Amino acid sequence: MKRIWLMVLKNIFTVPYWYLKLCYYALFSKKISNEKKRILFKEIVTRANQGGNVTVRAYGLQNIPKDQPFMYFPNHQGLYDVLALLCNSPYFFSVVVKKELEHLPFLNKIFQIMGAYAIDRDDVRQSMKVIQKVSQEVAAGKNFLIFPEGTRSKNKNQVGSFKGGTFKAATKAKCPIVPVAIVDSYQVFDTNSIKPIVIQVHYLEPLYYKDYKMMKTTEIAELVEKKIKKVIDN
């Protein structure tokens, strides 16, 4: 929590401006290009990082598909994870979040601009509808991010079990799956320290449809989990 206050205090004079700009983008989201949205998010997160003594280092940007829609599948350490990708992803993407985060101040504007979907983990039918909608949007050209653990890990850089069901949107859309290994992002909001920290975001080589079309979603989940763990453990 201390770092959140540090981010706010060091940007106290610009916070109202950025919040009003977020509100404007949220209100007219359909009329604003994805590239403008991406640039806005990058500017806001970069300023927040500077204020909160956070450095994000991205690796493997060349692995992100350039000519077709894709889905990011990162490990999940906390609220900062999405922001870590927003400040360096060269392409705009949306996200699937848990229902509890849907109405959080500030983040709700970001999710609205992104065209995010909120998923109720206790409602199987609603979850399947969200997966179906995401697959349709990816097939239509939109990039998405889903956390395959389903919830954040509370064990720092230890990765939880990846759920096969989270990969159904990708298999239905037949899109590239981009594993993403996030290291140390839990330190941003889950510790009381305000010391400088470095977050690592590793974009790994994607799995294309030809690579996984004969695999079950549980097998895809195991493979992506293994790839991410290998990077984090090293």
C-alpha positions in Angstrom: 0.0 0.0 0.0 2.9 2.4 0.7 4.0 2.2 -2.9 0.5 3.1 -4.2 0.5 6.3 -2.0 4.0 7.1 -3.3 2.8 6.7 -6.9 -0.1 9.1 -6.2 1.8 11.6 -4.1 4.6 12.0 -6.7 2.1 12.5 -9.4 -0.4 14.5 -7.3 -0.7 17.4 -9.8 -1.2 15.2 -12.8 -3.5 12.5 -11.3 -6.7 14.6 -12.0 -5.7 15.1 -15.6 -5.0 11.5 -16.3 -8.2 10.4 -14.5 -10.3 12.8 -16.5 -8.6 11.5 -19.7 -9.4 8.0 -18.7 -13.0 8.9 -18.2 -13.1 10.6 -21.6 -11.6 7.5 -23.3 -14.0 5.2 -21.4 -17.0 7.3 -22.5 -15.9 7.4 -26.2 -14.0 4.1 -26.3 -15.6 2.9 -29.5 -14.5 6.0 -31.4 -10.9 6.0 -30.2 -8.3 3.8 -32.0 -6.6 1.0 -30.1 -3.2 2.5 -30.8 -4.2 5.7 -29.0 -5.5 3.6 -26.1 -2.3 1.7 -25.9 -0.2 4.9 -25.9 -2.4 6.4 -23.1 -2.0 3.3 -20.9 1.7 3.3 -21.5 2.0 7.0 -20.5 0.0 6.5 -17.3 1.8 3.3 -16.2 5.2 4.8 -17.0 4.5 7.9 -14.8 3.1 5.6 -12.0 6.3 3.5 -12.2 8.5 6.5 -12.0 6.7 7.8 -9.0 6.7 4.4 -7.3 10.3 3.5 -7.9 9.3 0.6 -10.2 11.3 -0.4 -13.3 9.9 -2.9 -15.8 12.2 -4.7 -18.1 10.7 -6.6 -21.1 12.4 -9.5 -22.9 11.4 -11.4 -26.0 9.2 -8.7 -27.6 10.2 -10.1 -31.0 8.3 -13.3 -30.1 4.9 -11.4 -30.1 3.1 -12.2 -33.4 2.9 -9.2 -35.7 0.4 -10.2 -38.3 -2.4 -12.0 -36.5 -4.4 -11.7 -33.3 -3.0 -13.6 -30.3 -3.6 -14.3 -26.6 -1.2 -13.7 -23.7 -1.1 -16.3 -21.0 1.0 -15.0 -18.1 1.5 -16.3 -14.5 -0.4 -14.2 -12.0 1.1 -12.5 -9.0 -1.2 -9.6 -8.3 -3.0 -6.4 -9.5 0.2 -5.0 -11.0 0.6 -7.8 -13.6 -1.7 -6.3 -16.3 0.0 -2.9 -15.8 3.4 -4.5 -16.3 2.3 -5.6 -19.8 0.5 -2.3 -20.5 3.7 -0.3 -20.3 5.7 -2.4 -22.8 3.4 -4.5 -25.0 3.7 -3.1 -28.6 0.1 -4.1 -29.3 -3.2 -3.2 -27.7 -4.9 -6.1 -25.8 -7.9 -6.7 -23.7 -8.2 -8.8 -20.6 -10.4 -11.2 -18.6 -10.6 -10.3 -15.0 -12.3 -11.7 -12.0 -15.7 -10.2 -11.1 -14.4 -8.7 -7.9 -12.1 -6.3 -9.7 -14.8 -5.0 -12.1 -15.7 -1.9 -10.1 -12.4 -0.9 -8.5 -11.8 2.8 -8.9 -9.3 3.8 -11.6 -8.9 0.2 -12.7 -12.6 0.0 -13.8 -11.9 2.8 -16.3 -8.9 1.0 -17.7 -11.0 -2.2 -18.0 -13.8 -0.3 -19.7 -11.4 1.2 -22.3 -9.8 -2.2 -22.9 -13.2 -3.8 -23.5 -12.4 -6.3 -20.7 -14.7 -9.1 -19.6 -15.4 -9.9 -15.9 -15.7 -13.6 -15.1 -17.5 -15.2 -12.2 -15.4 -18.1 -11.1 -18.4 -19.6 -9.2 -20.7 -19.5 -12.2 -19.6 -22.1 -14.7 -22.3 -21.1 -17.3 -21.3 -17.4 -17.1 -17.6 -18.4 -17.4 -18.2 -20.4 -20.5 -20.1 -17.5 -22.1 -17.2 -15.2 -21.4 -14.8 -17.7 -23.0 -17.0 -18.0 -26.1 -17.2 -14.2 -26.4 -13.4 -13.9 -26.1 -12.8 -16.5 -28.7 -15.1 -14.6 -31.1 -13.4 -11.3 -30.5 -9.9 -12.9 -31.0 -11.1 -14.5 -34.2 -12.3 -11.1 -35.3 -8.8 -9.5 -34.7 -8.6 -8.5 -31.0 -5.8 -9.5 -28.7 -6.6 -10.8 -25.2 -4.9 -11.7 -21.9 -6.1 -14.5 -19.6 -4.5 -15.6 -16.4 -4.4 -19.5 -16.6 -4.0 -19.9 -12.9 -7.5 -18.5 -12.4 -6.3 -16.5 -9.4 -3.1 -14.9 -8.2 -0.4 -16.9 -6.6 0.3 -15.9 -3.0 3.7 -17.5 -3.0 5.8 -14.8 -4.6 7.4 -16.2 -7.7 6.0 -19.7 -7.4 3.6 -20.5 -10.2 0.3 -22.2 -9.4 -1.4 -24.9 -11.5 -2.7 -23.7 -14.9 -6.3 -24.6 -15.8 -7.0 -26.2 -19.1 -10.4 -24.4 -19.4 -8.7 -21.0 -19.7 -7.1 -22.1 -23.0 -10.5 -22.9 -24.7 -10.8 -19.3 -26.0 -7.5 -19.7 -27.9 -8.2 -23.2 -29.3 -11.7 -22.0 -30.5 -10.1 -19.0 -32.2 -7.1 -21.0 -33.4 -4.8 -18.2 -32.5 -1.2 -18.1 -31.3 -0.7 -18.6 -27.6 2.0 -16.4 -26.1 3.3 -17.6 -22.7 4.4 -14.7 -20.5 6.7 -15.1 -17.5 6.3 -12.3 -14.9 8.9 -12.0 -12.2 8.7 -10.0 -9.0 5.5 -8.1 -9.7 4.1 -9.1 -6.4 6.5 -6.7 -4.8 4.7 -3.6 -6.1 1.5 -3.9 -4.1 2.0 -6.9 -1.8 4.9 -5.5 0.3 5.2 -2.4 2.4 8.6 -1.5 1.0 9.1 1.6 -1.3 12.6 0.6 -2.3 13.4 0.6 -6.0 12.4 -2.7 -7.6 12.8 -4.3 -11.0 10.0 -6.3 -12.6 10.8 -8.7 -15.4 8.3 -9.5 -18.2 9.4 -12.3 -20.5 7.4 -12.9 -23.7 8.2 -16.5 -24.7 8.0 -18.1 -28.1 4.3 -18.5 -29.1 2.5 -21.8 -29.7 0.7 -21.6 -33.1 -2.4 -23.5 -33.9 -0.4 -26.1 -35.9 1.7 -26.7 -32.7 -1.3 -27.4 -30.4 -4.2 -28.4 -32.5 -3.8 -32.1 -31.6 -3.5 -31.4 -27.9 -6.1 -31.3 -25.2 -6.5 -28.0 -23.3 -5.1 -29.7 -20.2 -2.0 -30.6 -22.1 -1.6 -27.1 -23.5 -1.9 -25.8 -19.9 0.8 -28.1 -18.7 3.1 -27.2 -21.5 2.7 -23.4 -21.0 3.1 -23.7 -17.3 6.3 -25.6 -17.7 7.7 -23.0 -20.1 6.9 -20.2 -17.7 8.3 -22.0 -14.7 11.5 -22.7 -16.5 12.1 -19.0 -17.1 11.2 -18.0 -13.5 13.3 -20.7 -11.9 16.3 -19.7 -13.9 
